[in-house]
Amino acid sequence: MVARTLYQELRRIEDFYAEGVESGILESGEINVDSIQRRVVKRYESNPILHEAIEGERGIEDSLSELAYKKRPVRRLFPIRKDKAHNQRLEYMSGLVDCPTSLKTGGLFGLDNFISGPIMIGAMSYGVASLIPAIVFGEGASPESQEAMKTAQQIFPPFMSITFGPVMGIALQGINPVLPVDEAKYLDQKVKEFYR
């Protein structure tokens, strides 16, 4: 079972109540949705980002913006040093809202930028492409086939690494991560409602 975020939990309670009222199973006001949601939020109070929001230090939306700033589009072009504190805060944020994993910093060898990704994928595709002609033509091939295999081994690997590397590197990177700003605003509103 996949763990739900705090946002998903709170919305699920609201949706369940709305469906119950709409279908006639529940009467309006029969269940105190706020008290149930308050209990759910209490279970998440150990989350440092939620704790900051409760204390009034920084809202969840502000924390999300801070995490996204480190991986803004210009910075995503080049490798960013692995930042364990940033990645840890991202894990905490993922417990609250559906946070994109592309905000994680992977360091020099991480596939989270437009430089390391294409280079690493290009190198891997070169290695794989070197094996393909031998697999296709086999060992017991005729002299003509062996000549074609030598040609393929010279042309295929560079071609694959030049084309496949950048395409897959860009695809792995993604264009722009969609931030769950609406989810963060909703949680900020709930924090104000329950704690102020």
C-alpha positions, 0 to 999 in steps of 0.5 A: 500500500502506498503511503498517502501525503497529508494533503491526500489524507485531508482531501480524502476525508472531505471527499468521503464526507461530501459523497456521503451527504450527496448520496444521502448516507450522511446528513449535513453536519452529522460528522465534524470533518474539522475534528477528524482532519485535526486528528490526522494533522496531529499524526504529522506534527513530527514533520519538521516542515509542518512543525515550522508552519504550525510555529509560524516560522515559514509556511508550507508553500514557502518551504516548497518554493525554497526547495524548488529554487535550488533546482530552478531551470538555469541551475538544472543545466549543470551538475549541482553538488549533492545536498543531503540537507536539501534532499532530507527536507524534500523527503519531509515535504513529500510526506505533506504534498506530492512533491516531484522527485526531480527536485532532488540533488544527485551530485556530479553523477546524478541524472538530474541535469543536462550535462551528466545525464546525456554523458552517462546515457551516451556512454551506456548506449555506446557500450550496449550498441557495441554488443548488438552487432555481435548478437545480431550477426553471431559467431558462425556468420559468413565472411560477408556477414562478418564484414557487415558486422565490422562496419556495424561495430564501427558505425552503430555505437557512436551513432547510438551514443550521439543520438540516444544520449542527449534524447534520454538525458533530456527525457530523464530530466524533464522539462519543468517539474510541476510544483504542488503549489495548490496542495501547499496553499491548502495545507497552509490554510488548514494550519491557520484554521487549526492552530491560530 
